Amino acid sequence: MRILGMISGTSHDGIDVAVVDFTPEGEVLRGRVGHTASTPYPAELRARLLAALPPAPMTLAEVCVLDTLIGQCFAEAAAAAIEAGGPVDLIVSHGQTVFHWVEEAHARGTLQIGQPAWIAERTGVPVLSDVRIRDITAGGHGAPLVSVLDGLLLGGLENGAAALNLGGISNMTVLRDGRLYAYDIGPANALIDAVVTARGLDPRGYDAGGAIAASGRVHPGLLAALLDEPYYRLAPPKSTGKELFHLGYVEAALAGLPERATDGEVSDADLVATLAELTVRTVAADVRAAGVATLVVSGGGCRNPVIMDGLRAALPGVRVSPSDAYGAPADDKEAIAFALIGWLSAHGLPGTVPGGTGASAPRVLGTLTPGAGPLVLPAPVTTPPRSLVLAR
């Protein structure tokens, strides 16, 4: 079954796609990764989206407009992927998260926009969307959903492994002694991107190659203030997003510094360096606590040498490598994960692991929008795969 997975993550910069051809072979599910691509949002749309995100107020009119415009962008990205990679049986669209409602460590709701009907109309292919909310109704956080892929892909590694995604938010799946658990650690690129965009430090809206961070120095006082965030002390399962970690959060931390700080003023480069070190410190602390021998990294942050070098220095006893070595290209892993969720849902299988999200039980995920023809699903599968092997 050929499935197109699509997602725009917490960096809100564009749409990642991956076509995966899944073939079950006994207890093993094999996935051949075909066409992959990343399509940036038009600059005007990204600016409009960023302006609407928390803590900014957003009207229902703006929700409707963004839902349509983002849905149309997803539709064009899907059509381009099918043209380049060949026909598919199902499209899975994560859409764009605009709000993730968490109160007192409990997820209450989540909202992803990007109307799937535009995708179905443009391609004629059925679309699975709204994949997080069913897990939340079962008491989970609806995140990180990539944990289902991590469990199948990395469960056989000796001495435990952790799969780390460095997107806007860092999340980690830990597999050790037959147990899987996963959660959001904190900001990876979210705060860095917010500062780079707001201060015009790079027109691309992120610290390309870690160049800005490498030119600055870590500000001890600011780092200490940021590390004092109560979220880090919460026990898993837990989830977070830009509802907490946004530009105003950084500005409040800066405003709280003493006027005559002994460690000096905070330049733009120092600020970015400090935010990169925040990612390193929070991630490294949790990896050490997990006691794993291998850390498999994906997401945009794994292309930032300041963060990656910092993690390797902070974790001398841990083998740190990108997910490419395990068949999942680091830039495409989340899109592949949603393609996998589509295969599971289409066959009547749960797309969550309770330890990965905190739900009371696994659930089949998503809402289906028919394509041009009748909605026909494959025969249900009663036994889920025990492992996943990915290849190009």
Stockholm file with secondary structure:
# STOCKHOLM 1.0

chainA/1-392         MRILGMISGTSHDGIDVAVVDFTPEGEVLRGRVGHTASTPYPAELRARLLAALPPAPMTLAEVCVLDTLIGQCFAEAAAAAIEAGGPVDLIVSHGQTVFHWVEEAHARGTLQIGQPAWIAERTGVPVLSDVRIRDITAGGHGAPLVSVLDGLLLGGLENGAAALNLGGISNMTVLRDGRLYAYDIGPANALIDAVVTARGLDPRGYDAGGAIAASGRVHPGLLAALLDEPYYRLAPPKSTGKELFHLGYVEAALAGLPERATDGEVSDADLVATLAELTVRTVAADVRAAGVATLVVSGGGCRNPVIMDGLRAALPGVRVSPSDAYGAPADDKEAIAFALIGWLSAHGLPGTVPGGTGASAPRVLGTLTPGAGPLVLPAPVTTPPRSLVLAR
#=GR chainA/1-392 SS CEEEEEEECTTCSEEEEEEEEEEEETTEEEEEEEEEEEEECCHHHHHHHHHHSTTSCCCHHHHHHHHHHHHHHHHHHHHHHHHHHCCCSEEEEEEEEEEEEEETTEEEEEEEESCHHHHHHHHCCCEEECCSHHHHHTTSCCCCTTHHHHHHHHTTCTTCEEEEEESSEEEEEEEETTEEEEEEEEESSHHHHHHHHHTTSCTTSSCGGGHHHHHSCCCHHHHHHHHTCGGGGSCSSCCCCTTTSSHHHHHHHHHTSCTTCTTCCCCHHHHHHHHHHHHHHHHHHHHHHHTCSEEEEESGGGGCHHHHHHHHHHCTTSEEEEGGGGTSCTTTHHHHHHHHHHHHHHTTCCCCCHHHHCCSSCCCCCEEECCSSCCCCCCCCSSCCSEEEEEC
#=GC SS_cons         CEEEEEEECTTCSEEEEEEEEEEEETTEEEEEEEEEEEEECCHHHHHHHHHHSTTSCCCHHHHHHHHHHHHHHHHHHHHHHHHHHCCCSEEEEEEEEEEEEEETTEEEEEEEESCHHHHHHHHCCCEEECCSHHHHHTTSCCCCTTHHHHHHHHTTCTTCEEEEEESSEEEEEEEETTEEEEEEEEESSHHHHHHHHHTTSCTTSSCGGGHHHHHSCCCHHHHHHHHTCGGGGSCSSCCCCTTTSSHHHHHHHHHTSCTTCTTCCCCHHHHHHHHHHHHHHHHHHHHHHHTCSEEEEESGGGGCHHHHHHHHHHCTTSEEEEGGGGTSCTTTHHHHHHHHHHHHHHTTCCCCCHHHHCCSSCCCCCEEECCSSCCCCCCCCSSCCSEEEEEC
//
